[in-house]
Amino acid sequence: MKVLAIAILTFLLPSSQEQKIDKTFYLLGTLSDYMGLGFSKDNPSNEDFIMSLHQAQWGEIKRIEEVTGTSFERRQQDNCSNCHEFYSLKSLSIANNINSFYFFDKSDYEAFDGEGYPLWTKKLRCELLLNASEAEQLSFLAGQFLTCGSKESGKYKISLANSLHRFHCIKKLLELLNSKIVHEEITVGSIPTGYYLTFDPSDKLQTMIEYEISRRNALAGSNQDKF
């Protein structure tokens, strides 16, 4: 009955589903924080940057555009052989809003980006998520699953790289929303360090995740620029 109910709800969407998604929390969820350990927040050329995704993630790119109303642009830099394979999302106002959900610390070691600006450690302010509304929390996890989630043999899994702080925050958030952590794993010693969570979602979260899977798959086959 649970599977049938989810199938019916998915069929009745998208209009009702889209209305439940908070765009800011959804976009915040799509981020991996992989580069959070070295963020050059003082570099003016970086101030409008939100995220970058590879062309292989076309379904994710189009889904983020669909939810947020923003547009990715293909990278034009010629300083690497595969730059053209990546799409970047940039907006000064949105980036400022997203960055308000993080706190920044200077790196313990002296490090600089390619333009000589100091690197900072960027960490998610988890308390803002834990104190958010249920709709905002669900939106965050829906976005998180879009870019970092998978479903294997009926099990839901979120995989992160070099994102310890976000990993612990997601655990707390899942438990707060009555989802059960089935298994967790940290691949210490690997490069990058992997963080994995397998979980049994609540009915509400499962419905949203299944819809994200459906839209991601459908949009993956949409028109794409020739590379």
N, C-alpha and C positions, 0 to 999 in steps of 0.2 A: 504493500500500500504506500509506503514511503517513497519508493522509486516512482510509482505511478503519479503520486501527488507532485513530485518534482518535475516530471515530464509534462504534466498539465500546466503547471506554473510557467515553465519555460516556453511552452507553446503560446500562452497568453501574453507574454512579453513581446516586444521590448518596451513599449511606452511606459508601463507601470514600473518596470525595472529601472529605467533611466531616471525616473523621477526620484527614486530612493537614493541615488548615488550622489554623494557630496564630491564635487569636482576636485576641490583642494585636497581632501584626504585621500581620494582615489589616486591622484597624481603622486602624492607623497608616498603612497604605498608601492607604486611602480618602481621606485628607486631601489638600488641595491646597496648603496653606501659603500661600495667597493673602494672608491677613491676618497672616502672620507678620512682616511689616514694621512692624506696629503692634499689638502684643499687650499688653493691659492686665492683666498677670498679678497685680497687687496689688489689683485691684478685686474685693471679695468677691462681688459679684453675677455675676462672670464665672468664678469658680474651678471651677465644676462643668461648664462648657461644653466640649463636644467638637467638635461640628460642626453645620452647618445646611444643609439641602438644599431646593431648590424642589420644588413638587408635580409638576413636569414630570419629575422624576427618581424617580418612584414605584418603578420597578423596582430602582433602587439602594437606596432607603430600605428596601424590604422584604427585599432580599438581605442588607443589613448586619444587620438585625434577625434574619434567619434564621441567619446565621453566629455572631453574637455573643450572641444571647439577650437583647439589650437592646431598648428601645422608644423610638421617636421620639414627640415630642408636637408638635402644631400650635402655632405661636406665637400668643400672645394679645395681644401689645402692640398698642395702638391709635395709635401715633405715626407710622404710615405707612399708605398706602392699600392696600398689598398684603402686609402682615405675615402675614395669614392664609394666604397661599400657601406659606409656608415651614414646614418641620418641623425641630425641633431635637433633638439627642441630648445629654442631660445626665446626668452621674454624677460625683460628687466623687471616688470611689475610682478609677474608670477614667480620669478626666481627669488625676489625679495620676500615674498609671502612664504614660499617654501623654506627659505633659509631661516625664517623666524621660528621654525620647528626644530632648529638645531642650536647647540651651543658650540663655541669654538675655543680650543685651547692651542697655545703654541706648542709645536712638536718638542719632545724632550731632546731631540737632536737638531742641530742646525741644518736645515735643508731648504732648498729653493727650487722654484719651477724653472722652466727653460728660459724665462725672461728675467730671472733674478729676483722674483718676488718670494717672500718667505712662505713656507708651507705650514698650514694649521691642521690640527686634528678636529674633525667634524663628527659630532655625535648627536643622535636623535634625542630630543627631549621627550622621553617616554611618558612622563607624567601628563603631558598635553594629550596624549592618546588615551591613557587610562582614565582621564577625567572628561573625555569627550562623550558625546551622545552615542547611543547604540548605532544609529544610522551612520555617523561619522566613522566609528570603529569598524563597522562592516564594510564601508567604502574603502577604508585603508587596506583591509585584508583582501578584498576583491582585487584591488590594484596590485597588491603584493603577489597574489597568486597568478595574475595575468603574466607577469614577467619572470617570476621565480618559482612558479608552481607546476606540478605535474600530477597526473592520476595514473597509478600503476596497480593493476589487479584490484581495482576498487578502493585503493588506499590513496589518500591525499597527502602530498609531500611538498614542502617548501625548501628550496636549496639556496643557500647564500654563500658568498665568498668574501673572506676578510671583513666580516660584518658582525663582530661579536656583540656589540651593544644592541644592534637591531634584532639579533637572534634572541637575546634574553627578553627584549620588549615584546616580540611576537609571541613568545611563550606565555607571558603574563596576559596578553590581550586575548589569546585563544582561550585560556582558562577562565578569564573574566566573562567571556561570551558562551560559557558552558560547552566548550569543545574539549575533547579529551586528547591529551598528548599520548600517542601510542608508542613512539620511539623517538629518541633524539641521539644525534651523533655529531662529534666534532673530530675532524681528521687532523689532529695535532701532528706537526712535522711535515705536512704536505705544503706545497706552494702552488696556489694560495691555500690558506686554511679554509676547509669547507665546514659549513654548519648546516645540518639537516634536521628537519622536523617532520615526522609522520604523525598525522592527527586524524581524529574522527570529528568532523565539524558538526555544529548544531544544525538543526533543520534550516534555520534562516540563512546561515552562512553557506551551507551546502547548496541551497537554491541559487545563491549569488555566484558561487564558484562554478557551478554547472553552466550557468549562463555565460560566464566569462570564457569557459572552455569552448562553448558553442560559437560565440562571436569571434574568438581568436581563430578558430578553425575556418570559419566562413570567410573572414576577411583576409586570411593568408593567401587565398586564391584570387583576390581582387587585383585590378590592374596595377602594374608596377613599372617604374621606369626601366628602360633597358640600360644595362650596366656596361 
